[in-house]
Amino acid sequence: MAGAAECHLRSMNIRKQLTWTPPAGGNRFSALDSFVRAAEDEDWTESEIQFIIDEVVEARDDAEGLAILVSYTRR
């Protein structure tokens, strides 16, 4: 059953946009910390936040991880 839940999370289509400012000069993990705090403040669900954490952690490098976070940012 864990596989089904994992599959569901990996295919989650989050359309929310977060209001936050990515920290300047940090890596993807410091930006992720800031992103998670902002998402919690805006009442994102635990599964939405975990999905994004997984995406950023699995990114090839900081640039890709930061791009993922920016894609969920309200412009």
N, CA, C and O atoms as a Maestro MAE file, in Angstrom:
{
 s_m_m2io_version
 :::
 2.0.0
}

f_m_ct {
 s_m_title
 :::
 protein
 m_atom[300] {
  # First column is atom index #
  i_m_mmod_type
  r_m_x_coord
  r_m_y_coord
  r_m_z_coord
  i_m_residue_number
  s_m_chain_name
  s_m_pdb_residue_name
  s_m_pdb_atom_name
  i_m_atomic_number
  :::
  1 25 0.815 -1.196 0.000 1 A "MET " " N  " 7
  2 3 0.000 0.000 0.000 1 A "MET " " CA " 6
  3 2 0.860 1.262 0.000 1 A "MET " " C  " 6
  4 15 0.451 2.288 -0.544 1 A "MET " " O  " 8
  5 25 2.039 1.198 0.601 2 A "ALA " " N  " 7
  6 3 2.923 2.361 0.614 2 A "ALA " " CA " 6
  7 2 3.286 2.780 -0.805 2 A "ALA " " C  " 6
  8 15 3.452 3.967 -1.082 2 A "ALA " " O  " 8
  9 25 3.406 1.819 -1.692 3 A "GLY " " N  " 7
  10 3 3.724 2.127 -3.078 3 A "GLY " " CA " 6
  11 2 2.659 2.972 -3.735 3 A "GLY " " C  " 6
  12 15 2.979 3.880 -4.502 3 A "GLY " " O  " 8
  13 25 1.392 2.695 -3.451 4 A "ALA " " N  " 7
  14 3 0.294 3.474 -4.019 4 A "ALA " " CA " 6
  15 2 0.328 4.903 -3.502 4 A "ALA " " C  " 6
  16 15 0.109 5.846 -4.263 4 A "ALA " " O  " 8
  17 25 0.602 5.068 -2.215 5 A "ALA " " N  " 7
  18 3 0.683 6.411 -1.640 5 A "ALA " " CA " 6
  19 2 1.863 7.166 -2.250 5 A "ALA " " C  " 6
  20 15 1.748 8.348 -2.576 5 A "ALA " " O  " 8
  21 25 2.984 6.486 -2.401 6 A "GLU " " N  " 7
  22 3 4.153 7.116 -2.985 6 A "GLU " " CA " 6
  23 2 3.874 7.522 -4.419 6 A "GLU " " C  " 6
  24 15 4.257 8.616 -4.834 6 A "GLU " " O  " 8
  25 25 3.223 6.675 -5.173 7 A "CYS " " N  " 7
  26 3 2.873 6.972 -6.561 7 A "CYS " " CA " 6
  27 2 1.955 8.190 -6.609 7 A "CYS " " C  " 6
  28 15 2.124 9.065 -7.458 7 A "CYS " " O  " 8
  29 25 0.986 8.246 -5.698 8 A "HIS " " N  " 7
  30 3 0.069 9.383 -5.653 8 A "HIS " " CA " 6
  31 2 0.837 10.683 -5.400 8 A "HIS " " C  " 6
  32 15 0.589 11.688 -6.067 8 A "HIS " " O  " 8
  33 25 1.755 10.668 -4.454 9 A "LEU " " N  " 7
  34 3 2.508 11.881 -4.155 9 A "LEU " " CA " 6
  35 2 3.382 12.302 -5.330 9 A "LEU " " C  " 6
  36 15 3.485 13.490 -5.636 9 A "LEU " " O  " 8
  37 25 3.997 11.356 -5.974 10 A "ARG " " N  " 7
  38 3 4.872 11.681 -7.085 10 A "ARG " " CA " 6
  39 2 4.105 12.252 -8.270 10 A "ARG " " C  " 6
  40 15 4.694 12.923 -9.118 10 A "ARG " " O  " 8
  41 25 2.811 11.999 -8.343 11 A "SER " " N  " 7
  42 3 2.029 12.519 -9.448 11 A "SER " " CA " 6
  43 2 1.149 13.691 -9.027 11 A "SER " " C  " 6
  44 15 0.283 14.119 -9.790 11 A "SER " " O  " 8
  45 25 1.360 14.211 -7.828 12 A "MET " " N  " 7
  46 3 0.559 15.322 -7.324 12 A "MET " " CA " 6
  47 2 0.738 16.539 -8.224 12 A "MET " " C  " 6
  48 15 1.857 16.884 -8.603 12 A "MET " " O  " 8
  49 25 -0.355 17.173 -8.557 13 A "ASN " " N  " 7
  50 3 -0.329 18.358 -9.402 13 A "ASN " " CA " 6
  51 2 -0.696 19.564 -8.541 13 A "ASN " " C  " 6
  52 15 -1.871 19.905 -8.403 13 A "ASN " " O  " 8
  53 25 0.304 20.195 -7.973 14 A "ILE " " N  " 7
  54 3 0.078 21.334 -7.097 14 A "ILE " " CA " 6
  55 2 -0.001 22.589 -7.957 14 A "ILE " " C  " 6
  56 15 0.930 22.913 -8.695 14 A "ILE " " O  " 8
  57 25 -1.111 23.280 -7.852 15 A "ARG " " N  " 7
  58 3 -1.288 24.499 -8.634 15 A "ARG " " CA " 6
  59 2 -1.179 25.751 -7.774 15 A "ARG " " C  " 6
  60 15 -1.293 26.870 -8.275 15 A "ARG " " O  " 8
  61 25 -0.962 25.558 -6.496 16 A "LYS " " N  " 7
  62 3 -0.831 26.696 -5.592 16 A "LYS " " CA " 6
  63 2 0.448 27.464 -5.902 16 A "LYS " " C  " 6
  64 15 1.433 26.913 -6.394 16 A "LYS " " O  " 8
  65 25 0.395 28.738 -5.600 17 A "GLN " " N  " 7
  66 3 1.572 29.588 -5.723 17 A "GLN " " CA " 6
  67 2 1.798 30.239 -4.364 17 A "GLN " " C  " 6
  68 15 0.874 30.797 -3.771 17 A "GLN " " O  " 8
  69 25 3.009 30.164 -3.887 18 A "LEU " " N  " 7
  70 3 3.370 30.655 -2.564 18 A "LEU " " CA " 6
  71 2 3.900 32.073 -2.653 18 A "LEU " " C  " 6
  72 15 4.641 32.410 -3.577 18 A "LEU " " O  " 8
  73 25 3.525 32.895 -1.701 19 A "THR " " N  " 7
  74 3 4.069 34.241 -1.600 19 A "THR " " CA " 6
  75 2 5.256 34.190 -0.643 19 A "THR " " C  " 6
  76 15 5.083 34.044 0.567 19 A "THR " " O  " 8
  77 25 6.439 34.310 -1.184 20 A "TRP " " N  " 7
  78 3 7.665 34.310 -0.376 20 A "TRP " " CA " 6
  79 2 8.801 34.852 -1.222 20 A "TRP " " C  " 6
  80 15 8.684 34.941 -2.445 20 A "TRP " " O  " 8
  81 25 9.878 35.207 -0.590 21 A "THR " " N  " 7
  82 3 11.059 35.693 -1.297 21 A "THR " " CA " 6
  83 2 12.192 34.711 -1.043 21 A "THR " " C  " 6
  84 15 12.621 34.531 0.097 21 A "THR " " O  " 8
  85 25 12.678 34.072 -2.109 22 A "PRO " " N  " 7
  86 3 13.801 33.147 -1.936 22 A "PRO " " CA " 6
  87 2 15.009 33.876 -1.356 22 A "PRO " " C  " 6
  88 15 15.304 34.997 -1.770 22 A "PRO " " O  " 8
  89 25 15.712 33.262 -0.408 23 A "PRO " " N  " 7
  90 3 16.890 33.911 0.165 23 A "PRO " " CA " 6
  91 2 18.002 34.048 -0.872 23 A "PRO " " C  " 6
  92 15 18.239 33.143 -1.673 23 A "PRO " " O  " 8
  93 25 18.667 35.179 -0.844 24 A "ALA " " N  " 7
  94 3 19.758 35.435 -1.793 24 A "ALA " " CA " 6
  95 2 21.013 34.681 -1.366 24 A "ALA " " C  " 6
  96 15 21.366 34.647 -0.187 24 A "ALA " " O  " 8
  97 25 21.671 34.085 -2.339 25 A "GLY " " N  " 7
  98 3 22.969 33.482 -2.097 25 A "GLY " " CA " 6
  99 2 22.974 32.147 -1.377 25 A "GLY " " C  " 6
  100 15 24.045 31.628 -1.063 25 A "GLY " " O  " 8
  101 25 21.833 31.588 -1.111 26 A "GLY " " N  " 7
  102 3 21.805 30.306 -0.412 26 A "GLY " " CA " 6
  103 2 21.755 29.139 -1.381 26 A "GLY " " C  " 6
  104 15 21.631 29.316 -2.593 26 A "GLY " " O  " 8
  105 25 21.854 27.951 -0.821 27 A "ASN " " N  " 7
  106 3 21.699 26.759 -1.644 27 A "ASN " " CA " 6
  107 2 20.235 26.305 -1.604 27 A "ASN " " C  " 6
  108 15 19.403 26.933 -0.949 27 A "ASN " " O  " 8
  109 25 19.934 25.233 -2.296 28 A "ARG " " N  " 7
  110 3 18.543 24.773 -2.371 28 A "ARG " " CA " 6
  111 2 17.987 24.370 -1.014 28 A "ARG " " C  " 6
  112 15 16.783 24.477 -0.782 28 A "ARG " " O  " 8
  113 25 18.848 23.911 -0.118 29 A "PHE " " N  " 7
  114 3 18.356 23.453 1.182 29 A "PHE " " CA " 6
  115 2 18.014 24.615 2.108 29 A "PHE " " C  " 6
  116 15 17.043 24.541 2.859 29 A "PHE " " O  " 8
  117 25 18.796 25.678 2.061 30 A "SER " " N  " 7
  118 3 18.440 26.857 2.857 30 A "SER " " CA " 6
  119 2 17.186 27.511 2.294 30 A "SER " " C  " 6
  120 15 16.345 28.003 3.047 30 A "SER " " O  " 8
  121 25 17.061 27.518 0.967 31 A "ALA " " N  " 7
  122 3 15.846 28.056 0.341 31 A "ALA " " CA " 6
  123 2 14.641 27.176 0.680 31 A "ALA " " C  " 6
  124 15 13.545 27.684 0.916 31 A "ALA " " O  " 8
  125 25 14.842 25.876 0.704 32 A "LEU " " N  " 7
  126 3 13.763 24.956 1.033 32 A "LEU " " CA " 6
  127 2 13.263 25.195 2.457 32 A "LEU " " C  " 6
  128 15 12.058 25.167 2.704 32 A "LEU " " O  " 8
  129 25 14.167 25.426 3.376 33 A "ASP " " N  " 7
  130 3 13.787 25.714 4.757 33 A "ASP " " CA " 6
  131 2 12.874 26.938 4.813 33 A "ASP " " C  " 6
  132 15 11.841 26.921 5.482 33 A "ASP " " O  " 8
  133 25 13.255 27.977 4.118 34 A "SER " " N  " 7
  134 3 12.451 29.200 4.073 34 A "SER " " CA " 6
  135 2 11.106 28.942 3.387 34 A "SER " " C  " 6
  136 15 10.069 29.428 3.837 34 A "SER " " O  " 8
  137 25 11.135 28.180 2.303 35 A "PHE " " N  " 7
  138 3 9.917 27.856 1.560 35 A "PHE " " CA " 6
  139 2 8.929 27.092 2.438 35 A "PHE " " C  " 6
  140 15 7.736 27.396 2.448 35 A "PHE " " O  " 8
  141 25 9.426 26.108 3.169 36 A "VAL " " N  " 7
  142 3 8.552 25.283 4.017 36 A "VAL " " CA " 6
  143 2 7.890 26.145 5.090 36 A "VAL " " C  " 6
  144 15 6.694 26.005 5.346 36 A "VAL " " O  " 8
  145 25 8.653 27.029 5.714 37 A "ARG " " N  " 7
  146 3 8.062 27.905 6.736 37 A "ARG " " CA " 6
  147 2 6.969 28.788 6.136 37 A "ARG " " C  " 6
  148 15 5.919 28.982 6.749 37 A "ARG " " O  " 8
  149 25 7.213 29.317 4.947 38 A "ALA " " N  " 7
  150 3 6.212 30.159 4.285 38 A "ALA " " CA " 6
  151 2 4.981 29.337 3.890 38 A "ALA " " C  " 6
  152 15 3.851 29.809 4.024 38 A "ALA " " O  " 8
  153 25 5.195 28.116 3.407 39 A "ALA " " N  " 7
  154 3 4.071 27.246 3.031 39 A "ALA " " CA " 6
  155 2 3.225 26.893 4.247 39 A "ALA " " C  " 6
  156 15 1.997 26.867 4.165 39 A "ALA " " O  " 8
  157 25 3.870 26.623 5.365 40 A "GLU " " N  " 7
  158 3 3.126 26.334 6.593 40 A "GLU " " CA " 6
  159 2 2.310 27.546 7.023 40 A "GLU " " C  " 6
  160 15 1.173 27.408 7.474 40 A "GLU " " O  " 8
  161 25 2.895 28.734 6.881 41 A "ASP " " N  " 7
  162 3 2.178 29.964 7.231 41 A "ASP " " CA " 6
  163 2 0.951 30.186 6.355 41 A "ASP " " C  " 6
  164 15 -0.024 30.806 6.780 41 A "ASP " " O  " 8
  165 25 1.010 29.667 5.110 42 A "GLU " " N  " 7
  166 3 -0.112 29.813 4.183 42 A "GLU " " CA " 6
  167 2 -1.011 28.571 4.167 42 A "GLU " " C  " 6
  168 15 -1.828 28.391 3.264 42 A "GLU " " O  " 8
  169 25 -0.844 27.727 5.175 43 A "ASP " " N  " 7
  170 3 -1.706 26.551 5.377 43 A "ASP " " CA " 6
  171 2 -1.681 25.538 4.239 43 A "ASP " " C  " 6
  172 15 -2.713 24.954 3.911 43 A "ASP " " O  " 8
  173 25 -0.519 25.322 3.636 44 A "TRP " " N  " 7
  174 3 -0.379 24.238 2.682 44 A "TRP " " CA " 6
  175 2 -0.481 22.931 3.459 44 A "TRP " " C  " 6
  176 15 -0.140 22.878 4.641 44 A "TRP " " O  " 8
  177 25 -0.946 21.887 2.801 45 A "THR " " N  " 7
  178 3 -1.056 20.598 3.475 45 A "THR " " CA " 6
  179 2 0.321 19.955 3.627 45 A "THR " " C  " 6
  180 15 1.272 20.281 2.916 45 A "THR " " O  " 8
  181 25 0.387 19.036 4.577 46 A "GLU " " N  " 7
  182 3 1.639 18.309 4.797 46 A "GLU " " CA " 6
  183 2 2.063 17.551 3.541 46 A "GLU " " C  " 6
  184 15 3.249 17.505 3.214 46 A "GLU " " O  " 8
  185 25 1.108 16.962 2.842 47 A "SER " " N  " 7
  186 3 1.458 16.189 1.642 47 A "SER " " CA " 6
  187 2 1.946 17.098 0.517 47 A "SER " " C  " 6
  188 15 2.827 16.702 -0.245 47 A "SER " " O  " 8
  189 25 1.397 18.307 0.393 48 A "GLU " " N  " 7
  190 3 1.881 19.247 -0.620 48 A "GLU " " CA " 6
  191 2 3.318 19.656 -0.320 48 A "GLU " " C  " 6
  192 15 4.171 19.670 -1.208 48 A "GLU " " O  " 8
  193 25 3.573 19.985 0.938 49 A "ILE " " N  " 7
  194 3 4.917 20.394 1.333 49 A "ILE " " CA " 6
  195 2 5.907 19.246 1.153 49 A "ILE " " C  " 6
  196 15 7.016 19.457 0.662 49 A "ILE " " O  " 8
  197 25 5.520 18.047 1.542 50 A "GLN " " N  " 7
  198 3 6.412 16.889 1.403 50 A "GLN " " CA " 6
  199 2 6.720 16.599 -0.054 50 A "GLN " " C  " 6
  200 15 7.844 16.224 -0.384 50 A "GLN " " O  " 8
  201 25 5.746 16.766 -0.926 51 A "PHE " " N  " 7
  202 3 5.958 16.556 -2.357 51 A "PHE " " CA " 6
  203 2 7.059 17.485 -2.869 51 A "PHE " " C  " 6
  204 15 7.946 17.061 -3.610 51 A "PHE " " O  " 8
  205 25 6.994 18.749 -2.467 52 A "ILE " " N  " 7
  206 3 7.984 19.724 -2.922 52 A "ILE " " CA " 6
  207 2 9.347 19.438 -2.299 52 A "ILE " " C  " 6
  208 15 10.370 19.548 -2.974 52 A "ILE " " O  " 8
  209 25 9.369 19.076 -1.031 53 A "ILE " " N  " 7
  210 3 10.637 18.684 -0.395 53 A "ILE " " CA " 6
  211 2 11.285 17.559 -1.197 53 A "ILE " " C  " 6
  212 15 12.475 17.622 -1.507 53 A "ILE " " O  " 8
  213 25 10.509 16.535 -1.533 54 A "ASP " " N  " 7
  214 3 11.042 15.403 -2.301 54 A "ASP " " CA " 6
  215 2 11.592 15.858 -3.643 54 A "ASP " " C  " 6
  216 15 12.667 15.420 -4.053 54 A "ASP " " O  " 8
  217 25 10.867 16.733 -4.332 55 A "GLU " " N  " 7
  218 3 11.330 17.231 -5.634 55 A "GLU " " CA " 6
  219 2 12.670 17.951 -5.502 55 A "GLU " " C  " 6
  220 15 13.586 17.727 -6.294 55 A "GLU " " O  " 8
  221 25 12.774 18.815 -4.497 56 A "VAL " " N  " 7
  222 3 13.996 19.610 -4.325 56 A "VAL " " CA " 6
  223 2 15.168 18.724 -3.915 56 A "VAL " " C  " 6
  224 15 16.277 18.894 -4.423 56 A "VAL " " O  " 8
  225 25 14.938 17.789 -3.009 57 A "VAL " " N  " 7
  226 3 16.006 16.896 -2.561 57 A "VAL " " CA " 6
  227 2 16.498 16.025 -3.720 57 A "VAL " " C  " 6
  228 15 17.694 15.749 -3.820 57 A "VAL " " O  " 8
  229 25 15.596 15.597 -4.587 58 A "GLU " " N  " 7
  230 3 15.959 14.733 -5.707 58 A "GLU " " CA " 6
  231 2 16.510 15.497 -6.907 58 A "GLU " " C  " 6
  232 15 16.942 14.878 -7.879 58 A "GLU " " O  " 8
  233 25 16.504 16.814 -6.861 59 A "ALA " " N  " 7
  234 3 17.025 17.618 -7.971 59 A "ALA " " CA " 6
  235 2 18.510 17.307 -8.175 59 A "ALA " " C  " 6
  236 15 19.213 16.941 -7.233 59 A "ALA " " O  " 8
  237 25 18.973 17.458 -9.412 60 A "ARG " " N  " 7
  238 3 20.367 17.145 -9.745 60 A "ARG " " CA " 6
  239 2 21.365 18.070 -9.067 60 A "ARG " " C  " 6
  240 15 22.471 17.651 -8.724 60 A "ARG " " O  " 8
  241 25 20.975 19.339 -8.871 61 A "ASP " " N  " 7
  242 3 21.893 20.308 -8.277 61 A "ASP " " CA " 6
  243 2 21.101 21.463 -7.676 61 A "ASP " " C  " 6
  244 15 19.871 21.482 -7.734 61 A "ASP " " O  " 8
  245 25 21.817 22.424 -7.099 62 A "ASP " " N  " 7
  246 3 21.146 23.563 -6.457 62 A "ASP " " CA " 6
  247 2 20.314 24.369 -7.453 62 A "ASP " " C  " 6
  248 15 19.206 24.800 -7.137 62 A "ASP " " O  " 8
  249 25 20.848 24.570 -8.647 63 A "ALA " " N  " 7
  250 3 20.128 25.368 -9.643 63 A "ALA " " CA " 6
  251 2 18.775 24.741 -9.969 63 A "ALA " " C  " 6
  252 15 17.768 25.444 -10.049 63 A "ALA " " O  " 8
  253 25 18.746 23.431 -10.156 64 A "GLU " " N  " 7
  254 3 17.487 22.752 -10.460 64 A "GLU " " CA " 6
  255 2 16.544 22.801 -9.251 64 A "GLU " " C  " 6
  256 15 15.343 23.017 -9.407 64 A "GLU " " O  " 8
  257 25 17.088 22.603 -8.060 65 A "GLY " " N  " 7
  258 3 16.275 22.659 -6.855 65 A "GLY " " CA " 6
  259 2 15.660 24.032 -6.649 65 A "GLY " " C  " 6
  260 15 14.486 24.149 -6.301 65 A "GLY " " O  " 8
  261 25 16.456 25.070 -6.866 66 A "LEU " " N  " 7
  262 3 15.940 26.439 -6.732 66 A "LEU " " CA " 6
  263 2 14.893 26.739 -7.795 66 A "LEU " " C  " 6
  264 15 13.910 27.426 -7.518 66 A "LEU " " O  " 8
  265 25 15.090 26.234 -9.003 67 A "ALA " " N  " 7
  266 3 14.107 26.429 -10.072 67 A "ALA " " CA " 6
  267 2 12.765 25.786 -9.707 67 A "ALA " " C  " 6
  268 15 11.704 26.333 -10.011 67 A "ALA " " O  " 8
  269 25 12.820 24.639 -9.064 68 A "ILE " " N  " 7
  270 3 11.591 23.967 -8.622 68 A "ILE " " CA " 6
  271 2 10.852 24.868 -7.645 68 A "ILE " " C  " 6
  272 15 9.645 25.073 -7.777 68 A "ILE " " O  " 8
  273 25 11.570 25.407 -6.667 69 A "LEU " " N  " 7
  274 3 10.936 26.276 -5.684 69 A "LEU " " CA " 6
  275 2 10.348 27.523 -6.347 69 A "LEU " " C  " 6
  276 15 9.240 27.939 -6.008 69 A "LEU " " O  " 8
  277 25 11.068 28.108 -7.272 70 A "VAL " " N  " 7
  278 3 10.578 29.300 -7.970 70 A "VAL " " CA " 6
  279 2 9.317 28.976 -8.766 70 A "VAL " " C  " 6
  280 15 8.444 29.830 -8.920 70 A "VAL " " O  " 8
  281 25 9.218 27.747 -9.271 71 A "SER " " N  " 7
  282 3 8.026 27.380 -10.058 71 A "SER " " CA " 6
  283 2 6.756 27.371 -9.209 71 A "SER " " C  " 6
  284 15 5.654 27.430 -9.754 71 A "SER " " O  " 8
  285 25 6.892 27.300 -7.892 72 A "TYR " " N  " 7
  286 3 5.753 27.339 -6.978 72 A "TYR " " CA " 6
  287 2 5.605 28.709 -6.313 72 A "TYR " " C  " 6
  288 15 4.886 28.854 -5.324 72 A "TYR " " O  " 8
  289 25 6.289 29.702 -6.863 73 A "THR " " N  " 7
  290 3 6.300 31.037 -6.268 73 A "THR " " CA " 6
  291 2 5.412 31.977 -7.070 73 A "THR " " C  " 6
  292 15 5.497 32.045 -8.296 73 A "THR " " O  " 8
  293 25 4.558 32.698 -6.353 74 A "ARG " " N  " 7
  294 3 3.707 33.708 -6.984 74 A "ARG " " CA " 6
  295 2 4.587 34.856 -7.423 74 A "ARG " " C  " 6
  296 15 5.389 35.384 -6.653 74 A "ARG " " O  " 8
  297 25 4.417 35.230 -8.684 75 A "ARG " " N  " 7
  298 3 5.226 36.336 -9.238 75 A "ARG " " CA " 6
  299 2 4.428 37.597 -9.309 75 A "ARG " " C  " 6
  300 15 4.939 38.628 -9.747 75 A "ARG " " O  " 8
  :::
 }
 m_bond[299] {
  # First column is bond index #
  i_m_from
  i_m_to
  i_m_order
  :::
  1 1 2 1
  2 2 3 1
  3 3 4 2
  4 3 5 1
  5 5 6 1
  6 6 7 1
  7 7 8 2
  8 7 9 1
  9 9 10 1
  10 10 11 1
  11 11 12 2
  12 11 13 1
  13 13 14 1
  14 14 15 1
  15 15 16 2
  16 15 17 1
  17 17 18 1
  18 18 19 1
  19 19 20 2
  20 19 21 1
  21 21 22 1
  22 22 23 1
  23 23 24 2
  24 23 25 1
  25 25 26 1
  26 26 27 1
  27 27 28 2
  28 27 29 1
  29 29 30 1
  30 30 31 1
  31 31 32 2
  32 31 33 1
  33 33 34 1
  34 34 35 1
  35 35 36 2
  36 35 37 1
  37 37 38 1
  38 38 39 1
  39 39 40 2
  40 39 41 1
  41 41 42 1
  42 42 43 1
  43 43 44 2
  44 43 45 1
  45 45 46 1
  46 46 47 1
  47 47 48 2
  48 47 49 1
  49 49 50 1
  50 50 51 1
  51 51 52 2
  52 51 53 1
  53 53 54 1
  54 54 55 1
  55 55 56 2
  56 55 57 1
  57 57 58 1
  58 58 59 1
  59 59 60 2
  60 59 61 1
  61 61 62 1
  62 62 63 1
  63 63 64 2
  64 63 65 1
  65 65 66 1
  66 66 67 1
  67 67 68 2
  68 67 69 1
  69 69 70 1
  70 70 71 1
  71 71 72 2
  72 71 73 1
  73 73 74 1
  74 74 75 1
  75 75 76 2
  76 75 77 1
  77 77 78 1
  78 78 79 1
  79 79 80 2
  80 79 81 1
  81 81 82 1
  82 82 83 1
  83 83 84 2
  84 83 85 1
  85 85 86 1
  86 86 87 1
  87 87 88 2
  88 87 89 1
  89 89 90 1
  90 90 91 1
  91 91 92 2
  92 91 93 1
  93 93 94 1
  94 94 95 1
  95 95 96 2
  96 95 97 1
  97 97 98 1
  98 98 99 1
  99 99 100 2
  100 99 101 1
  101 101 102 1
  102 102 103 1
  103 103 104 2
  104 103 105 1
  105 105 106 1
  106 106 107 1
  107 107 108 2
  108 107 109 1
  109 109 110 1
  110 110 111 1
  111 111 112 2
  112 111 113 1
  113 113 114 1
  114 114 115 1
  115 115 116 2
  116 115 117 1
  117 117 118 1
  118 118 119 1
  119 119 120 2
  120 119 121 1
  121 121 122 1
  122 122 123 1
  123 123 124 2
  124 123 125 1
  125 125 126 1
  126 126 127 1
  127 127 128 2
  128 127 129 1
  129 129 130 1
  130 130 131 1
  131 131 132 2
  132 131 133 1
  133 133 134 1
  134 134 135 1
  135 135 136 2
  136 135 137 1
  137 137 138 1
  138 138 139 1
  139 139 140 2
  140 139 141 1
  141 141 142 1
  142 142 143 1
  143 143 144 2
  144 143 145 1
  145 145 146 1
  146 146 147 1
  147 147 148 2
  148 147 149 1
  149 149 150 1
  150 150 151 1
  151 151 152 2
  152 151 153 1
  153 153 154 1
  154 154 155 1
  155 155 156 2
  156 155 157 1
  157 157 158 1
  158 158 159 1
  159 159 160 2
  160 159 161 1
  161 161 162 1
  162 162 163 1
  163 163 164 2
  164 163 165 1
  165 165 166 1
  166 166 167 1
  167 167 168 2
  168 167 169 1
  169 169 170 1
  170 170 171 1
  171 171 172 2
  172 171 173 1
  173 173 174 1
  174 174 175 1
  175 175 176 2
  176 175 177 1
  177 177 178 1
  178 178 179 1
  179 179 180 2
  180 179 181 1
  181 181 182 1
  182 182 183 1
  183 183 184 2
  184 183 185 1
  185 185 186 1
  186 186 187 1
  187 187 188 2
  188 187 189 1
  189 189 190 1
  190 190 191 1
  191 191 192 2
  192 191 193 1
  193 193 194 1
  194 194 195 1
  195 195 196 2
  196 195 197 1
  197 197 198 1
  198 198 199 1
  199 199 200 2
  200 199 201 1
  201 201 202 1
  202 202 203 1
  203 203 204 2
  204 203 205 1
  205 205 206 1
  206 206 207 1
  207 207 208 2
  208 207 209 1
  209 209 210 1
  210 210 211 1
  211 211 212 2
  212 211 213 1
  213 213 214 1
  214 214 215 1
  215 215 216 2
  216 215 217 1
  217 217 218 1
  218 218 219 1
  219 219 220 2
  220 219 221 1
  221 221 222 1
  222 222 223 1
  223 223 224 2
  224 223 225 1
  225 225 226 1
  226 226 227 1
  227 227 228 2
  228 227 229 1
  229 229 230 1
  230 230 231 1
  231 231 232 2
  232 231 233 1
  233 233 234 1
  234 234 235 1
  235 235 236 2
  236 235 237 1
  237 237 238 1
  238 238 239 1
  239 239 240 2
  240 239 241 1
  241 241 242 1
  242 242 243 1
  243 243 244 2
  244 243 245 1
  245 245 246 1
  246 246 247 1
  247 247 248 2
  248 247 249 1
  249 249 250 1
  250 250 251 1
  251 251 252 2
  252 251 253 1
  253 253 254 1
  254 254 255 1
  255 255 256 2
  256 255 257 1
  257 257 258 1
  258 258 259 1
  259 259 260 2
  260 259 261 1
  261 261 262 1
  262 262 263 1
  263 263 264 2
  264 263 265 1
  265 265 266 1
  266 266 267 1
  267 267 268 2
  268 267 269 1
  269 269 270 1
  270 270 271 1
  271 271 272 2
  272 271 273 1
  273 273 274 1
  274 274 275 1
  275 275 276 2
  276 275 277 1
  277 277 278 1
  278 278 279 1
  279 279 280 2
  280 279 281 1
  281 281 282 1
  282 282 283 1
  283 283 284 2
  284 283 285 1
  285 285 286 1
  286 286 287 1
  287 287 288 2
  288 287 289 1
  289 289 290 1
  290 290 291 1
  291 291 292 2
  292 291 293 1
  293 293 294 1
  294 294 295 1
  295 295 296 2
  296 295 297 1
  297 297 298 1
  298 298 299 1
  299 299 300 2
  :::
 }
}
